[in-house]
Amino acid sequence: MATSTLINSLVGGLLIGSAASLWLWLNGRIAGISSIIVNLLFSKARTWPSLFAISIIAGAFIYYALGGQPPTPRPNFPAWLLIVAGILIGFGTSLSHGCTSGHGVCGLGRLSLRSLVATVTFLIAGIATTFVVRHIFGIF
């Protein structure tokens, strides 16, 4: 791993952890994006979820403006697979009552056993899915 990638990852992790901790400390809310999106879509209180979502998008633009490289899509990756993946992620997020940011960042930081089980499950499912997509479907 290149030194700049290591430093960017370290700084990014520290910023995410600090932001999640501050959000919990100052607002009493867990910074899991799936629950924030649910609040944005189905709650009457839309101000704070809107600001949270806008700040995530603004943070990405600031990163790119400071010279960060945007992700590049892989050529010839089938769109149907992305659609299926999105549906499965939505189902899994609903089933586990949270996403990787809610369980992995916030839940593990609070020493939640439920979040530990959810995060391990996410990792196992991700590894298995990568194996199936690459080695069984032959999509790289």
N, C-alpha and C positions, 0 to 999 in steps of 0.2 A: 504494500500500500504506500502510495506516495505521501510524503510528509505533509503537503498542502491538503490532501484529502483527509489525512488523520487529524490535522488541526481543525479543518472545517467541520468534521464529524464531532469532535470534542466540543467545539464552541456551540455548534447546533444543539447537541445533547444538553449542554449546560443551560442554554437559553430556553429550550423546551421544558426542562425540569424546573427551572426557576419560574417560568411563566405559569406552569401548572400549579406550582406551590403557592405563588402569589394569588392566583385566581381562587384557589380553595381558601386561603387564609383571609383574603379581603372580601370575598363574595359568598363563601360557604358552598360553592358549587364545584363539581368535578369537571375538569376541562376535557371531557370526552366529546368528540365532534359528533358522534351519532346522536347523543341526547340533545346536543345543541341544535342540530338540524331538526330533530323531532319537535323541539320547542319552537323553532322558527316556523315550521309548517303548521303545527296544530295547537299552539298556545296563543292566548290573547296578549301575553307579554312578549312582544317581538323585538323590542328595542335592544336588549342586551344580546340575544342570539344573533341579531343582524350585525351589530357592532363587532362581535366576536368573529363571525364569518368574514366580514369585510377586512378585519385586521389580519386574518390569515392570508387572504389574497393580497393585501397591501404588502405584507411581509415578503411574499414571494417576489413581487415587483421590485421592492427595495433591494433584495438580494441580487436580482438580475441587473439592476441599475448600478450596483457596486462591483459588477464584473463577474458575478456567478454564472455558471453555464446552465441553461435550461435543459431539462431532460429531452433526449431525442427519441422519437418513436422508432421502434424496430420496423424495418421494411418487411412487407409481405406477412405481417402478423394478422391472422384472420379476425375480422370485426365481430363475427358471431361468438368467438371465444371471449372477447372482452365483455360482450353483453351477458353471456352466461356467468362470467366471473362476477360482474356487478350484481346480478340477481342473487348469486350464492353468498356474496359478501353481505348484502342486505339481509338475507335470511339468517345468516350466522350472527350478525350483529344483533338482530332482534332476539334470536334464541339465547344468546349469552348475556343479554341486557347490557350491551356495551361493545365498544370496538377496541382496537389495539391501543389507541391513545387513552381511553378511559381506564381500561384494565392494566395495560402494560406500563404506562407512565404514572398514572394517578393511583391506581389500585395497588400496585406493587410498592409504591412509595408509602402507602398507608398500611403495609404489611397485611393486605387482605388475602386470605386463603382462596376465596372465590376467584379473585383476580389472578392469582398464581395459576390456578387450574385453567382458567380461561386463556391466559397467555401461553401456557404450555400447549394447550389445544390448538391455538392459532398457529404456533410454530410447527407442530406436527402436521396439521392440515396443509400449511404452506409448503413444507418439504415434500409431502406426498403428492400434492398437486403439481409441483414443479417436476417431480419424477415422471408422473403420468403424462404431462404435456410434452416434455422433452423426449422421453424414452419410449413411450407407448404411441403417442400421437405423432411424434417426430417433428414437432414444431420447435424451432430454436429461436 
